[in-house]
Amino acid sequence: MVVLENDAFLTSLTLMYQKARLHGSVRVTLKRYDGRTKPVPRVEAAANKEEPEYSCIFRATLASKKISTIVTANALSEFQAAFSSTIRSNMDGLKKQKKSKGKRKSKATATQ
């Protein structure tokens, strides 16, 4: 997985959405991230009671290509605005769901 800067992540995400128009789908996930990559033993965790400053990690996947970025708490509002505009601009590729035209049975006729 490639960790990118925030602006580079948004441009790569736009390219992923353009590739996904032809085939596939893009999955985006968001998690709270504290900067650790390994678990801390309980003994050390009990001794160290500092509150870490949390960040957010955004991940996007398209087929086998994966990208991610880490957004600090200070830059989150600006990144979220840019991220939402990127998502909105690429929503025109969505397909409309087909509704079935079959008749629905009412409960009164189903019990008789």
Biopython code that builds the backbone (N, CA, C, O; Angstrom):
import numpy as np
from Bio.PDB.StructureBuilder import StructureBuilder

atoms = [
    (1, "MET", "N", (0.850, -1.169, 0.000)),
    (1, "MET", "CA", (0.000, 0.000, 0.000)),
    (1, "MET", "C", (0.894, 1.229, 0.000)),
    (1, "MET", "O", (1.887, 1.290, 0.724)),
    (2, "VAL", "N", (0.535, 2.193, -0.808)),
    (2, "VAL", "CA", (1.317, 3.407, -0.955)),
    (2, "VAL", "C", (0.709, 4.502, -0.089)),
    (2, "VAL", "O", (-0.480, 4.799, -0.207)),
    (3, "VAL", "N", (1.517, 5.102, 0.779)),
    (3, "VAL", "CA", (1.064, 6.219, 1.598)),
    (3, "VAL", "C", (1.465, 7.508, 0.889)),
    (3, "VAL", "O", (2.647, 7.761, 0.657)),
    (4, "LEU", "N", (0.466, 8.317, 0.548)),
    (4, "LEU", "CA", (0.686, 9.539, -0.212)),
    (4, "LEU", "C", (0.390, 10.770, 0.635)),
    (4, "LEU", "O", (-0.222, 10.678, 1.699)),
    (5, "GLU", "N", (0.833, 11.920, 0.145)),
    (5, "GLU", "CA", (0.432, 13.188, 0.745)),
    (5, "GLU", "C", (-1.049, 13.408, 0.444)),
    (5, "GLU", "O", (-1.613, 12.754, -0.434)),
    (6, "ASN", "N", (-1.671, 14.325, 1.169)),
    (6, "ASN", "CA", (-3.115, 14.525, 1.034)),
    (6, "ASN", "C", (-3.522, 14.935, -0.384)),
    (6, "ASN", "O", (-4.475, 14.381, -0.932)),
    (7, "ASP", "N", (-2.813, 15.898, -0.986)),
    (7, "ASP", "CA", (-3.176, 16.352, -2.332)),
    (7, "ASP", "C", (-2.918, 15.266, -3.371)),
    (7, "ASP", "O", (-3.717, 15.084, -4.289)),
    (8, "ALA", "N", (-1.820, 14.553, -3.233)),
    (8, "ALA", "CA", (-1.513, 13.468, -4.166)),
    (8, "ALA", "C", (-2.542, 12.346, -4.052)),
    (8, "ALA", "O", (-2.881, 11.708, -5.048)),
    (9, "PHE", "N", (-3.038, 12.108, -2.843)),
    (9, "PHE", "CA", (-4.078, 11.094, -2.640)),
    (9, "PHE", "C", (-5.342, 11.472, -3.392)),
    (9, "PHE", "O", (-5.953, 10.623, -4.041)),
    (10, "LEU", "N", (-5.742, 12.738, -3.313)),
    (10, "LEU", "CA", (-6.966, 13.173, -3.980)),
    (10, "LEU", "C", (-6.838, 13.083, -5.500)),
    (10, "LEU", "O", (-7.795, 12.706, -6.176)),
    (11, "THR", "N", (-5.678, 13.423, -6.043)),
    (11, "THR", "CA", (-5.510, 13.306, -7.494)),
    (11, "THR", "C", (-5.484, 11.837, -7.922)),
    (11, "THR", "O", (-6.038, 11.492, -8.965)),
    (12, "SER", "N", (-4.849, 10.971, -7.131)),
    (12, "SER", "CA", (-4.842, 9.537, -7.449)),
    (12, "SER", "C", (-6.234, 8.946, -7.326)),
    (12, "SER", "O", (-6.611, 8.058, -8.090)),
    (13, "LEU", "N", (-6.994, 9.440, -6.364)),
    (13, "LEU", "CA", (-8.371, 8.972, -6.188)),
    (13, "LEU", "C", (-9.224, 9.361, -7.390)),
    (13, "LEU", "O", (-10.056, 8.572, -7.839)),
    (14, "THR", "N", (-9.027, 10.556, -7.910)),
    (14, "THR", "CA", (-9.752, 10.983, -9.108)),
    (14, "THR", "C", (-9.410, 10.087, -10.293)),
    (14, "THR", "O", (-10.291, 9.713, -11.067)),
    (15, "LEU", "N", (-8.137, 9.745, -10.434)),
    (15, "LEU", "CA", (-7.736, 8.836, -11.512)),
    (15, "LEU", "C", (-8.337, 7.448, -11.329)),
    (15, "LEU", "O", (-8.708, 6.791, -12.302)),
    (16, "MET", "N", (-8.430, 7.006, -10.082)),
    (16, "MET", "CA", (-9.051, 5.702, -9.811)),
    (16, "MET", "C", (-10.520, 5.703, -10.220)),
    (16, "MET", "O", (-11.005, 4.737, -10.809)),
    (17, "TYR", "N", (-11.221, 6.783, -9.909)),
    (17, "TYR", "CA", (-12.635, 6.875, -10.281)),
    (17, "TYR", "C", (-12.800, 6.883, -11.788)),
    (17, "TYR", "O", (-13.753, 6.297, -12.302)),
    (18, "GLN", "N", (-11.896, 7.533, -12.512)),
    (18, "GLN", "CA", (-11.986, 7.544, -13.971)),
    (18, "GLN", "C", (-11.736, 6.157, -14.545)),
    (18, "GLN", "O", (-12.391, 5.771, -15.514)),
    (19, "LYS", "N", (-10.804, 5.395, -13.971)),
    (19, "LYS", "CA", (-10.568, 4.025, -14.429)),
    (19, "LYS", "C", (-11.739, 3.117, -14.087)),
    (19, "LYS", "O", (-12.034, 2.172, -14.817)),
    (20, "ALA", "N", (-12.401, 3.406, -12.978)),
    (20, "ALA", "CA", (-13.506, 2.558, -12.536)),
    (20, "ALA", "C", (-14.754, 2.742, -13.385)),
    (20, "ALA", "O", (-15.667, 1.919, -13.316)),
    (21, "ARG", "N", (-14.813, 3.799, -14.182)),
    (21, "ARG", "CA", (-15.975, 3.986, -15.055)),
    (21, "ARG", "C", (-16.056, 2.874, -16.087)),
    (21, "ARG", "O", (-17.149, 2.459, -16.473)),
    (22, "LEU", "N", (-14.913, 2.395, -16.532)),
    (22, "LEU", "CA", (-14.889, 1.331, -17.528)),
    (22, "LEU", "C", (-15.147, -0.037, -16.906)),
    (22, "LEU", "O", (-15.930, -0.832, -17.426)),
    (23, "HIS", "N", (-14.477, -0.300, -15.787)),
    (23, "HIS", "CA", (-14.623, -1.616, -15.172)),
    (23, "HIS", "C", (-14.196, -1.540, -13.714)),
    (23, "HIS", "O", (-13.153, -0.964, -13.403)),
    (24, "GLY", "N", (-14.982, -2.110, -12.828)),
    (24, "GLY", "CA", (-14.609, -2.192, -11.425)),
    (24, "GLY", "C", (-15.281, -1.137, -10.570)),
    (24, "GLY", "O", (-16.121, -0.366, -11.035)),
    (25, "SER", "N", (-14.885, -1.125, -9.304)),
    (25, "SER", "CA", (-15.420, -0.148, -8.367)),
    (25, "SER", "C", (-14.325, 0.247, -7.387)),
    (25, "SER", "O", (-13.395, -0.514, -7.123)),
    (26, "VAL", "N", (-14.461, 1.453, -6.856)),
    (26, "VAL", "CA", (-13.496, 2.000, -5.907)),
    (26, "VAL", "C", (-14.085, 1.882, -4.514)),
    (26, "VAL", "O", (-15.234, 2.256, -4.282)),
    (27, "ARG", "N", (-13.297, 1.362, -3.591)),
    (27, "ARG", "CA", (-13.722, 1.270, -2.194)),
    (27, "ARG", "C", (-12.867, 2.225, -1.377)),
    (27, "ARG", "O", (-11.639, 2.190, -1.455)),
    (28, "VAL", "N", (-13.517, 3.077, -0.594)),
    (28, "VAL", "CA", (-12.815, 4.041, 0.250)),
    (28, "VAL", "C", (-13.177, 3.746, 1.698)),
    (28, "VAL", "O", (-14.353, 3.613, 2.037)),
    (29, "THR", "N", (-12.166, 3.644, 2.547)),
    (29, "THR", "CA", (-12.397, 3.417, 3.968)),
    (29, "THR", "C", (-11.723, 4.515, 4.774)),
    (29, "THR", "O", (-10.781, 5.157, 4.309)),
    (30, "LEU", "N", (-12.212, 4.717, 5.972)),
    (30, "LEU", "CA", (-11.704, 5.741, 6.874)),
    (30, "LEU", "C", (-11.617, 5.136, 8.261)),
    (30, "LEU", "O", (-12.563, 4.500, 8.726)),
    (31, "LYS", "N", (-10.481, 5.332, 8.927)),
    (31, "LYS", "CA", (-10.291, 4.813, 10.282)),
    (31, "LYS", "C", (-9.563, 5.831, 11.133)),
    (31, "LYS", "O", (-8.860, 6.702, 10.621)),
    (32, "ARG", "N", (-9.738, 5.714, 12.426)),
    (32, "ARG", "CA", (-8.937, 6.497, 13.358)),
    (32, "ARG", "C", (-7.556, 5.877, 13.421)),
    (32, "ARG", "O", (-7.419, 4.654, 13.438)),
    (33, "TYR", "N", (-6.532, 6.716, 13.456)),
    (33, "TYR", "CA", (-5.153, 6.232, 13.390)),
    (33, "TYR", "C", (-4.341, 6.940, 14.459)),
    (33, "TYR", "O", (-4.360, 8.168, 14.552)),
    (34, "ASP", "N", (-3.625, 6.161, 15.270)),
    (34, "ASP", "CA", (-2.826, 6.758, 16.335)),
    (34, "ASP", "C", (-1.334, 6.731, 16.049)),
    (34, "ASP", "O", (-0.538, 7.139, 16.894)),
    (35, "GLY", "N", (-0.940, 6.258, 14.873)),
    (35, "GLY", "CA", (0.456, 6.284, 14.485)),
    (35, "GLY", "C", (1.234, 5.031, 14.821)),
    (35, "GLY", "O", (2.405, 4.915, 14.457)),
    (36, "ARG", "N", (0.612, 4.097, 15.504)),
    (36, "ARG", "CA", (1.312, 2.857, 15.855)),
    (36, "ARG", "C", (1.090, 1.805, 14.796)),
    (36, "ARG", "O", (0.020, 1.722, 14.193)),
    (37, "THR", "N", (2.107, 1.009, 14.580)),
    (37, "THR", "CA", (1.974, -0.102, 13.643)),
    (37, "THR", "C", (2.035, -1.445, 14.351)),
    (37, "THR", "O", (1.712, -2.478, 13.764)),
    (38, "LYS", "N", (2.453, -1.431, 15.623)),
    (38, "LYS", "CA", (2.524, -2.652, 16.413)),
    (38, "LYS", "C", (1.709, -2.470, 17.690)),
    (38, "LYS", "O", (1.612, -1.351, 18.193)),
    (39, "PRO", "N", (1.123, -3.533, 18.225)),
    (39, "PRO", "CA", (0.389, -3.415, 19.473)),
    (39, "PRO", "C", (1.326, -3.153, 20.653)),
    (39, "PRO", "O", (2.481, -3.578, 20.652)),
    (40, "VAL", "N", (0.808, -2.449, 21.655)),
    (40, "VAL", "CA", (1.582, -2.147, 22.853)),
    (40, "VAL", "C", (1.193, -3.145, 23.933)),
    (40, "VAL", "O", (0.001, -3.360, 24.156)),
    (41, "PRO", "N", (2.149, -3.760, 24.609)),
    (41, "PRO", "CA", (1.806, -4.690, 25.694)),
    (41, "PRO", "C", (1.011, -3.988, 26.798)),
    (41, "PRO", "O", (1.162, -2.784, 27.007)),
    (42, "ARG", "N", (0.182, -4.731, 27.488)),
    (42, "ARG", "CA", (-0.690, -4.150, 28.514)),
    (42, "ARG", "C", (0.085, -3.521, 29.653)),
    (42, "ARG", "O", (-0.365, -2.527, 30.223)),
    (43, "VAL", "N", (1.224, -4.066, 29.997)),
    (43, "VAL", "CA", (2.021, -3.518, 31.096)),
    (43, "VAL", "C", (2.498, -2.111, 30.744)),
    (43, "VAL", "O", (2.419, -1.198, 31.565)),
    (44, "GLU", "N", (2.993, -1.946, 29.522)),
    (44, "GLU", "CA", (3.443, -0.627, 29.087)),
    (44, "GLU", "C", (2.276, 0.327, 28.903)),
    (44, "GLU", "O", (2.411, 1.522, 29.166)),
    (45, "ALA", "N", (1.151, -0.167, 28.465)),
    (45, "ALA", "CA", (-0.013, 0.683, 28.254)),
    (45, "ALA", "C", (-0.543, 1.214, 29.575)),
    (45, "ALA", "O", (-0.985, 2.361, 29.648)),
    (46, "ALA", "N", (-0.505, 0.388, 30.627)),
    (46, "ALA", "CA", (-0.975, 0.821, 31.940)),
    (46, "ALA", "C", (-0.034, 1.865, 32.534)),
    (46, "ALA", "O", (-0.489, 2.789, 33.209)),
    (47, "ALA", "N", (1.269, 1.735, 32.296)),
    (47, "ALA", "CA", (2.242, 2.683, 32.830)),
    (47, "ALA", "C", (2.195, 4.005, 32.075)),
    (47, "ALA", "O", (2.417, 5.059, 32.670)),
    (48, "ASN", "N", (1.914, 3.969, 30.795)),
    (48, "ASN", "CA", (1.893, 5.165, 29.969)),
    (48, "ASN", "C", (0.442, 5.569, 29.709)),
    (48, "ASN", "O", (-0.202, 5.011, 28.820)),
    (49, "LYS", "N", (-0.079, 6.525, 30.469)),
    (49, "LYS", "CA", (-1.486, 6.899, 30.369)),
    (49, "LYS", "C", (-1.681, 8.201, 29.594)),
    (49, "LYS", "O", (-2.694, 8.874, 29.786)),
    (50, "GLU", "N", (-0.746, 8.572, 28.729)),
    (50, "GLU", "CA", (-0.904, 9.779, 27.923)),
    (50, "GLU", "C", (-1.959, 9.546, 26.855)),
    (50, "GLU", "O", (-2.084, 8.443, 26.323)),
    (51, "GLU", "N", (-2.712, 10.583, 26.546)),
    (51, "GLU", "CA", (-3.681, 10.511, 25.455)),
    (51, "GLU", "C", (-2.963, 10.854, 24.157)),
    (51, "GLU", "O", (-2.489, 11.978, 23.997)),
    (52, "PRO", "N", (-2.876, 9.922, 23.240)),
    (52, "PRO", "CA", (-2.229, 10.241, 21.966)),
    (52, "PRO", "C", (-3.134, 11.128, 21.112)),
    (52, "PRO", "O", (-4.358, 11.088, 21.243)),
    (53, "GLU", "N", (-2.522, 11.929, 20.237)),
    (53, "GLU", "CA", (-3.302, 12.729, 19.305)),
    (53, "GLU", "C", (-3.645, 11.847, 18.117)),
    (53, "GLU", "O", (-2.759, 11.334, 17.433)),
    (54, "TYR", "N", (-4.914, 11.679, 17.883)),
    (54, "TYR", "CA", (-5.356, 10.777, 16.834)),
    (54, "TYR", "C", (-5.410, 11.482, 15.484)),
    (54, "TYR", "O", (-5.641, 12.688, 15.399)),
    (55, "SER", "N", (-5.196, 10.716, 14.458)),
    (55, "SER", "CA", (-5.313, 11.173, 13.080)),
    (55, "SER", "C", (-6.325, 10.273, 12.385)),
    (55, "SER", "O", (-6.874, 9.359, 13.001)),
    (56, "CYS", "N", (-6.567, 10.526, 11.123)),
    (56, "CYS", "CA", (-7.435, 9.672, 10.317)),
    (56, "CYS", "C", (-6.624, 9.093, 9.177)),
    (56, "CYS", "O", (-5.773, 9.773, 8.604)),
    (57, "ILE", "N", (-6.885, 7.853, 8.851)),
    (57, "ILE", "CA", (-6.243, 7.234, 7.699)),
    (57, "ILE", "C", (-7.333, 6.921, 6.686)),
    (57, "ILE", "O", (-8.311, 6.238, 6.989)),
    (58, "PHE", "N", (-7.143, 7.434, 5.479)),
    (58, "PHE", "CA", (-8.051, 7.186, 4.371)),
    (58, "PHE", "C", (-7.379, 6.173, 3.462)),
    (58, "PHE", "O", (-6.207, 6.325, 3.119)),
    (59, "ARG", "N", (-8.121, 5.132, 3.065)),
    (59, "ARG", "CA", (-7.602, 4.110, 2.162)),
    (59, "ARG", "C", (-8.560, 3.966, 0.986)),
    (59, "ARG", "O", (-9.779, 4.036, 1.145)),
    (60, "ALA", "N", (-7.991, 3.767, -0.186)),
    (60, "ALA", "CA", (-8.803, 3.551, -1.388)),
    (60, "ALA", "C", (-8.217, 2.381, -2.157)),
    (60, "ALA", "O", (-6.998, 2.254, -2.280)),
    (61, "THR", "N", (-9.090, 1.528, -2.674)),
    (61, "THR", "CA", (-8.640, 0.380, -3.461)),
    (61, "THR", "C", (-9.441, 0.293, -4.752)),
    (61, "THR", "O", (-10.645, 0.551, -4.776)),
    (62, "LEU", "N", (-8.755, -0.073, -5.814)),
    (62, "LEU", "CA", (-9.368, -0.374, -7.097)),
    (62, "LEU", "C", (-8.635, -1.589, -7.624)),
    (62, "LEU", "O", (-7.464, -1.509, -7.994)),
    (63, "ALA", "N", (-9.330, -2.712, -7.656)),
    (63, "ALA", "CA", (-8.739, -3.997, -8.043)),
    (63, "ALA", "C", (-7.553, -4.286, -7.130)),
    (63, "ALA", "O", (-7.757, -4.507, -5.937)),
    (64, "SER", "N", (-6.340, -4.294, -7.635)),
    (64, "SER", "CA", (-5.188, -4.598, -6.787)),
    (64, "SER", "C", (-4.386, -3.352, -6.417)),
    (64, "SER", "O", (-3.400, -3.453, -5.688)),
    (65, "LYS", "N", (-4.789, -2.188, -6.903)),
    (65, "LYS", "CA", (-4.082, -0.946, -6.586)),
    (65, "LYS", "C", (-4.653, -0.356, -5.305)),
    (65, "LYS", "O", (-5.863, -0.172, -5.176)),
    (66, "LYS", "N", (-3.762, -0.061, -4.358)),
    (66, "LYS", "CA", (-4.178, 0.485, -3.065)),
    (66, "LYS", "C", (-3.389, 1.752, -2.778)),
    (66, "LYS", "O", (-2.174, 1.799, -2.970)),
    (67, "ILE", "N", (-4.097, 2.782, -2.314)),
    (67, "ILE", "CA", (-3.442, 4.015, -1.899)),
    (67, "ILE", "C", (-4.006, 4.420, -0.547)),
    (67, "ILE", "O", (-5.107, 4.012, -0.178)),
    (68, "SER", "N", (-3.252, 5.218, 0.186)),
    (68, "SER", "CA", (-3.724, 5.694, 1.483)),
    (68, "SER", "C", (-3.067, 7.016, 1.807)),
    (68, "SER", "O", (-2.061, 7.392, 1.205)),
    (69, "THR", "N", (-3.650, 7.721, 2.769)),
    (69, "THR", "CA", (-3.083, 8.959, 3.276)),
    (69, "THR", "C", (-3.461, 9.104, 4.736)),
    (69, "THR", "O", (-4.489, 8.595, 5.183)),
    (70, "ILE", "N", (-2.617, 9.803, 5.470)),
    (70, "ILE", "CA", (-2.869, 10.059, 6.889)),
    (70, "ILE", "C", (-3.132, 11.544, 7.044)),
    (70, "ILE", "O", (-2.314, 12.377, 6.653)),
    (71, "VAL", "N", (-4.289, 11.870, 7.624)),
    (71, "VAL", "CA", (-4.707, 13.255, 7.786)),
    (71, "VAL", "C", (-4.684, 13.589, 9.266)),
    (71, "VAL", "O", (-5.318, 12.905, 10.070)),
    (72, "THR", "N", (-3.956, 14.636, 9.631)),
    (72, "THR", "CA", (-3.894, 15.059, 11.031)),
    (72, "THR", "C", (-5.189, 15.758, 11.418)),
    (72, "THR", "O", (-5.985, 16.139, 10.560)),
    (73, "ALA", "N", (-5.384, 15.917, 12.704)),
    (73, "ALA", "CA", (-6.601, 16.551, 13.206)),
    (73, "ALA", "C", (-6.691, 18.009, 12.769)),
    (73, "ALA", "O", (-7.789, 18.527, 12.563)),
    (74, "ASN", "N", (-5.550, 18.673, 12.625)),
    (74, "ASN", "CA", (-5.550, 20.081, 12.232)),
    (74, "ASN", "C", (-5.990, 20.276, 10.785)),
    (74, "ASN", "O", (-6.659, 21.261, 10.475)),
    (75, "ALA", "N", (-5.632, 19.370, 9.913)),
    (75, "ALA", "CA", (-5.916, 19.511, 8.487)),
    (75, "ALA", "C", (-7.167, 18.757, 8.054)),
    (75, "ALA", "O", (-7.461, 18.687, 6.860)),
    (76, "LEU", "N", (-7.897, 18.199, 8.992)),
    (76, "LEU", "CA", (-9.029, 17.344, 8.640)),
    (76, "LEU", "C", (-10.158, 18.102, 7.953)),
    (76, "LEU", "O", (-10.714, 17.597, 6.978)),
    (77, "SER", "N", (-10.516, 19.288, 8.419)),
    (77, "SER", "CA", (-11.645, 20.014, 7.832)),
    (77, "SER", "C", (-11.357, 20.417, 6.388)),
    (77, "SER", "O", (-12.242, 20.332, 5.537)),
    (78, "GLU", "N", (-10.136, 20.852, 6.103)),
    (78, "GLU", "CA", (-9.781, 21.225, 4.733)),
    (78, "GLU", "C", (-9.765, 19.993, 3.827)),
    (78, "GLU", "O", (-10.251, 20.038, 2.697)),
    (79, "PHE", "N", (-9.202, 18.897, 4.332)),
    (79, "PHE", "CA", (-9.137, 17.672, 3.534)),
    (79, "PHE", "C", (-10.532, 17.123, 3.288)),
    (79, "PHE", "O", (-10.827, 16.642, 2.193)),
    (80, "GLN", "N", (-11.387, 17.189, 4.290)),
    (80, "GLN", "CA", (-12.733, 16.651, 4.144)),
    (80, "GLN", "C", (-13.525, 17.430, 3.098)),
    (80, "GLN", "O", (-14.307, 16.839, 2.354)),
    (81, "ALA", "N", (-13.336, 18.733, 3.029)),
    (81, "ALA", "CA", (-14.020, 19.537, 2.017)),
    (81, "ALA", "C", (-13.535, 19.154, 0.619)),
    (81, "ALA", "O", (-14.345, 19.006, -0.297)),
    (82, "ALA", "N", (-12.230, 18.993, 0.449)),
    (82, "ALA", "CA", (-11.685, 18.604, -0.849)),
    (82, "ALA", "C", (-12.096, 17.180, -1.205)),
    (82, "ALA", "O", (-12.389, 16.893, -2.366)),
    (83, "PHE", "N", (-12.119, 16.295, -0.227)),
    (83, "PHE", "CA", (-12.508, 14.908, -0.441)),
    (83, "PHE", "C", (-13.969, 14.816, -0.875)),
    (83, "PHE", "O", (-14.294, 14.077, -1.804)),
    (84, "SER", "N", (-14.844, 15.556, -0.212)),
    (84, "SER", "CA", (-16.266, 15.503, -0.559)),
    (84, "SER", "C", (-16.515, 16.068, -1.953)),
    (84, "SER", "O", (-17.376, 15.560, -2.672)),
    (85, "SER", "N", (-15.779, 17.110, -2.352)),
    (85, "SER", "CA", (-15.956, 17.636, -3.710)),
    (85, "SER", "C", (-15.463, 16.628, -4.750)),
    (85, "SER", "O", (-16.037, 16.524, -5.833)),
    (86, "THR", "N", (-14.404, 15.888, -4.425)),
    (86, "THR", "CA", (-13.910, 14.843, -5.326)),
    (86, "THR", "C", (-14.947, 13.733, -5.477)),
    (86, "THR", "O", (-15.200, 13.256, -6.583)),
    (87, "ILE", "N", (-15.530, 13.335, -4.383)),
    (87, "ILE", "CA", (-16.558, 12.287, -4.412)),
    (87, "ILE", "C", (-17.773, 12.749, -5.223)),
    (87, "ILE", "O", (-18.284, 12.007, -6.062)),
    (88, "ARG", "N", (-18.229, 13.973, -4.970)),
    (88, "ARG", "CA", (-19.402, 14.489, -5.678)),
    (88, "ARG", "C", (-19.158, 14.602, -7.183)),
    (88, "ARG", "O", (-20.047, 14.306, -7.982)),
    (89, "SER", "N", (-17.968, 15.025, -7.562)),
    (89, "SER", "CA", (-17.694, 15.204, -8.991)),
    (89, "SER", "C", (-17.613, 13.874, -9.734)),
    (89, "SER", "O", (-17.761, 13.847, -10.956)),
    (90, "ASN", "N", (-17.383, 12.781, -9.031)),
    (90, "ASN", "CA", (-17.254, 11.476, -9.672)),
    (90, "ASN", "C", (-18.459, 10.579, -9.442)),
    (90, "ASN", "O", (-18.374, 9.375, -9.682)),
    (91, "MET", "N", (-19.561, 11.120, -8.990)),
    (91, "MET", "CA", (-20.747, 10.304, -8.749)),
    (91, "MET", "C", (-21.611, 10.129, -9.982)),
    (91, "MET", "O", (-22.624, 9.432, -9.910)),
    (92, "ASP", "N", (-21.263, 10.722, -11.098)),
    (92, "ASP", "CA", (-22.102, 10.605, -12.277)),
    (92, "ASP", "C", (-21.989, 9.238, -12.946)),
    (92, "ASP", "O", (-22.772, 8.935, -13.846)),
    (93, "GLY", "N", (-21.057, 8.424, -12.540)),
    (93, "GLY", "CA", (-20.900, 7.102, -13.117)),
    (93, "GLY", "C", (-21.748, 6.037, -12.446)),
    (93, "GLY", "O", (-21.658, 4.865, -12.810)),
    (94, "LEU", "N", (-22.566, 6.413, -11.480)),
    (94, "LEU", "CA", (-23.384, 5.433, -10.773)),
    (94, "LEU", "C", (-24.493, 4.912, -11.673)),
    (94, "LEU", "O", (-25.044, 5.648, -12.491)),
    (95, "LYS", "N", (-24.810, 3.643, -11.513)),
    (95, "LYS", "CA", (-25.877, 3.038, -12.291)),
    (95, "LYS", "C", (-27.151, 3.049, -11.473)),
    (95, "LYS", "O", (-27.127, 2.859, -10.257)),
    (96, "LYS", "N", (-28.270, 3.275, -12.157)),
    (96, "LYS", "CA", (-29.556, 3.300, -11.497)),
    (96, "LYS", "C", (-30.043, 1.868, -11.285)),
    (96, "LYS", "O", (-29.938, 1.033, -12.183)),
    (97, "GLN", "N", (-30.574, 1.589, -10.103)),
    (97, "GLN", "CA", (-31.069, 0.249, -9.820)),
    (97, "GLN", "C", (-32.389, 0.005, -10.536)),
    (97, "GLN", "O", (-33.231, 0.897, -10.637)),
    (98, "LYS", "N", (-32.555, -1.224, -11.033)),
    (98, "LYS", "CA", (-33.792, -1.580, -11.707)),
    (98, "LYS", "C", (-34.784, -2.094, -10.677)),
    (98, "LYS", "O", (-34.449, -2.913, -9.820)),
    (99, "LYS", "N", (-35.998, -1.602, -10.777)),
    (99, "LYS", "CA", (-37.053, -2.050, -9.870)),
    (99, "LYS", "C", (-37.856, -3.153, -10.556)),
    (99, "LYS", "O", (-38.122, -3.099, -11.756)),
    (100, "SER", "N", (-38.232, -4.148, -9.767)),
    (100, "SER", "CA", (-39.050, -5.216, -10.337)),
    (100, "SER", "C", (-40.484, -4.729, -10.466)),
    (100, "SER", "O", (-40.988, -4.009, -9.604)),
    (101, "LYS", "N", (-41.133, -5.129, -11.551)),
    (101, "LYS", "CA", (-42.492, -4.674, -11.805)),
    (101, "LYS", "C", (-43.530, -5.729, -11.448)),
    (101, "LYS", "O", (-44.692, -5.615, -11.840)),
    (102, "GLY", "N", (-43.123, -6.741, -10.717)),
    (102, "GLY", "CA", (-44.051, -7.782, -10.321)),
    (102, "GLY", "C", (-45.025, -7.274, -9.267)),
    (102, "GLY", "O", (-44.750, -6.306, -8.557)),
    (103, "LYS", "N", (-46.174, -7.949, -9.179)),
    (103, "LYS", "CA", (-47.180, -7.538, -8.196)),
    (103, "LYS", "C", (-46.789, -8.035, -6.821)),
    (103, "LYS", "O", (-46.290, -9.150, -6.671)),
    (104, "ARG", "N", (-47.015, -7.218, -5.837)),
    (104, "ARG", "CA", (-46.751, -7.608, -4.461)),
    (104, "ARG", "C", (-48.021, -8.193, -3.866)),
    (104, "ARG", "O", (-49.120, -7.697, -4.110)),
    (105, "LYS", "N", (-47.863, -9.220, -3.106)),
    (105, "LYS", "CA", (-49.016, -9.836, -2.447)),
    (105, "LYS", "C", (-49.246, -9.107, -1.129)),
    (105, "LYS", "O", (-48.309, -8.822, -0.383)),
    (106, "SER", "N", (-50.485, -8.822, -0.868)),
    (106, "SER", "CA", (-50.805, -8.210, 0.410)),
    (106, "SER", "C", (-50.908, -9.289, 1.472)),
    (106, "SER", "O", (-51.048, -10.468, 1.149)),
    (107, "LYS", "N", (-50.841, -8.907, 2.705)),
    (107, "LYS", "CA", (-50.872, -9.875, 3.797)),
    (107, "LYS", "C", (-52.245, -10.576, 3.876)),
    (107, "LYS", "O", (-52.323, -11.743, 4.262)),
    (108, "ALA", "N", (-53.297, -9.878, 3.519)),
    (108, "ALA", "CA", (-54.635, -10.462, 3.615)),
    (108, "ALA", "C", (-54.805, -11.597, 2.587)),
    (108, "ALA", "O", (-55.423, -12.616, 2.895)),
    (109, "THR", "N", (-54.272, -11.429, 1.392)),
    (109, "THR", "CA", (-54.440, -12.481, 0.382)),
    (109, "THR", "C", (-53.438, -13.603, 0.605)),
    (109, "THR", "O", (-53.675, -14.732, 0.175)),
    (110, "ALA", "N", (-52.336, -13.317, 1.260)),
    (110, "ALA", "CA", (-51.323, -14.347, 1.496)),
    (110, "ALA", "C", (-51.770, -15.348, 2.564)),
    (110, "ALA", "O", (-51.373, -16.513, 2.519)),
    (111, "THR", "N", (-52.582, -14.914, 3.513)),
    (111, "THR", "CA", (-53.013, -15.820, 4.601)),
    (111, "THR", "C", (-54.225, -16.664, 4.211)),
    (111, "THR", "O", (-54.514, -17.656, 4.881)),
    (112, "GLN", "N", (-54.930, -16.305, 3.167)),
    (112, "GLN", "CA", (-56.136, -17.051, 2.794)),
    (112, "GLN", "C", (-55.847, -18.285, 2.041)),
    (112, "GLN", "O", (-56.769, -19.009, 1.665)),
]
sb = StructureBuilder()
sb.init_structure("model")
sb.init_model(0)
sb.init_chain("A")
sb.init_seg("    ")
for serial, (resi, resn, name, xyz) in enumerate(atoms, 1):
    if name == "N":
        sb.init_residue(resn, " ", resi, " ")
    sb.init_atom(name, np.array(xyz, "f"), 0.0, 1.0, " ", f" {name:<3s}", serial, name[0])
structure = sb.get_structure()
